[in-house]
């Protein structure tokens, strides 16, 4: 499954042979509207492929995610505003169990899970994995609807 590059030229590569999630960069894929940013990158570090190439090992990734998300509840709610108050009606509650590395990797490839490099404005807020709305259940082996 081939993932597209971001507008800043980055791409996530799942290397199942080496058991790594790699980050790749291609300056030719950077959108024109980021020309000033690209010029800064070129001046500071160059615009070739990242060297060394950043990656997460599958085992490290699974361990970290598995300690944070081994099992959880996923709640879908419908919101409604009346006057100045907001009300929620729970539409569905899922019990998610057995976080699955392979499903996480597939979601990364599909673009349901995104890598967010939060290093703007001269301050690095770290790298995060973000999920598209409603995609958390995709990451689990067992899903039980309880309401």
C-alpha positions as CSV (number, residue, x, y, z in Angstrom):
1,X,0.0,0.0,0.0
2,X,1.7,3.2,-1.2
3,X,1.3,6.3,1.0
4,X,1.5,9.7,-0.5
5,X,4.0,12.3,0.6
6,X,2.9,15.3,2.7
7,X,2.9,18.8,1.2
8,X,6.2,19.2,2.9
9,X,7.8,16.2,1.3
10,X,7.6,13.7,4.1
11,X,6.4,10.1,3.9
12,X,6.0,7.2,6.3
13,X,7.5,4.0,5.1
14,X,6.6,0.6,6.7
15,X,9.6,-1.7,6.3
16,X,8.3,-5.1,7.5
17,X,11.6,-6.8,6.6
18,X,13.7,-4.6,8.9
19,X,10.7,-4.1,11.3
20,X,10.9,-0.3,11.2
21,X,8.6,2.6,10.6
22,X,10.8,5.1,8.7
23,X,10.4,8.7,7.8
24,X,11.5,9.7,4.4
25,X,12.0,13.2,2.8
26,X,11.9,14.3,-0.8
27,X,12.5,18.0,-1.5
28,X,10.9,17.6,-5.0
29,X,7.6,16.8,-3.4
30,X,7.4,20.0,-1.3
31,X,4.5,22.2,-2.3
32,X,5.3,25.6,-3.8
33,X,3.6,27.4,-0.9
34,X,6.3,26.1,1.4
35,X,9.2,27.5,-0.7
36,X,10.4,29.8,2.1
37,X,10.4,26.9,4.5
38,X,12.3,24.7,2.0
39,X,14.9,27.4,1.4
40,X,15.5,27.5,5.2
41,X,15.9,23.7,5.3
42,X,18.3,23.8,2.4
43,X,20.4,26.4,4.1
44,X,20.4,24.7,7.5
45,X,20.7,21.0,6.7
46,X,20.4,20.4,3.0
47,X,17.6,18.9,1.0
48,X,18.6,15.3,0.4
49,X,17.1,12.2,2.0
50,X,17.2,12.4,5.8
51,X,20.5,11.1,7.2
52,X,20.4,9.4,9.5
53,X,16.9,8.3,8.6
54,X,14.6,8.5,11.6
55,X,12.6,5.4,12.5
56,X,10.7,3.6,15.2
57,X,11.4,-0.1,15.7
58,X,8.2,-2.2,15.6
59,X,8.9,-3.7,19.1
60,X,9.5,-0.3,20.7
61,X,6.4,1.2,19.0
62,X,4.2,-1.7,20.0
63,X,5.5,-1.6,23.6
64,X,4.9,2.1,23.9
65,X,1.5,2.1,22.3
66,X,0.6,-1.1,24.1
67,X,1.3,0.4,27.5
68,X,-0.9,3.4,26.7
69,X,-3.7,1.7,24.8
70,X,-3.9,-1.9,25.8
71,X,-7.7,-1.8,26.2
72,X,-10.0,1.2,26.2
73,X,-13.6,2.4,25.7
74,X,-14.6,4.3,22.6
75,X,-17.7,6.4,22.9
76,X,-19.6,8.0,20.0
77,X,-21.9,10.8,21.0
78,X,-24.3,13.2,19.3
79,X,-24.1,16.8,20.4
80,X,-26.9,19.3,20.6
81,X,-26.9,22.9,21.8
82,X,-29.8,24.5,23.5
83,X,-29.4,28.1,24.6
84,X,-26.0,28.3,26.1
85,X,-25.8,24.6,27.1
86,X,-24.4,21.7,25.1
87,X,-25.9,18.2,25.6
88,X,-24.6,14.8,24.5
89,X,-26.4,11.6,23.8
90,X,-24.2,8.6,23.8
91,X,-25.0,6.8,20.5
92,X,-22.5,3.9,20.8
93,X,-20.0,2.5,23.3
94,X,-17.4,0.1,22.2
95,X,-15.0,-1.9,24.4
96,X,-11.7,-2.1,22.5
97,X,-9.3,-4.9,23.6
98,X,-5.9,-6.3,22.3
99,X,-4.2,-3.4,20.6
100,X,-2.7,-4.9,17.4
101,X,0.6,-3.8,15.9
102,X,-0.2,-5.1,12.4
103,X,-3.5,-3.1,12.4
104,X,-1.6,0.0,13.6
105,X,0.9,-0.4,10.8
106,X,-1.9,-0.9,8.2
107,X,-3.6,2.2,9.5
108,X,-0.4,4.2,9.1
109,X,-0.1,3.0,5.5
110,X,-3.7,3.8,4.8
111,X,-3.4,7.3,6.3
112,X,-5.8,6.6,9.2
113,X,-2.9,7.2,11.6
114,X,-0.7,10.2,10.9
115,X,2.7,11.2,12.1
116,X,2.7,14.8,13.4
117,X,6.0,16.6,13.7
118,X,5.1,19.4,16.0
119,X,8.1,21.6,15.7
120,X,6.9,25.0,14.6
121,X,7.7,28.5,15.7
122,X,11.2,27.6,16.9
123,X,9.9,25.3,19.6
124,X,9.8,21.5,19.3
125,X,6.6,20.1,20.9
126,X,7.6,16.5,20.0
127,X,6.4,14.0,17.5
128,X,2.9,12.5,17.8
129,X,0.8,9.9,16.2
130,X,-2.7,11.3,15.4
131,X,-5.7,9.3,14.4
132,X,-8.4,10.4,11.9
133,X,-11.8,10.7,13.5
134,X,-13.5,7.3,14.2
135,X,-10.4,5.2,13.4
136,X,-9.4,4.1,16.9
137,X,-11.4,0.9,16.7
138,X,-9.3,-0.2,13.6
139,X,-6.3,-0.7,15.9
140,X,-7.8,-3.5,18.0
141,X,-8.3,-7.2,17.6
142,X,-11.4,-7.4,19.8
143,X,-14.3,-5.0,19.6
144,X,-17.4,-5.4,21.7
145,X,-20.4,-3.1,21.4
146,X,-21.8,-2.6,24.9
147,X,-24.4,0.1,24.3
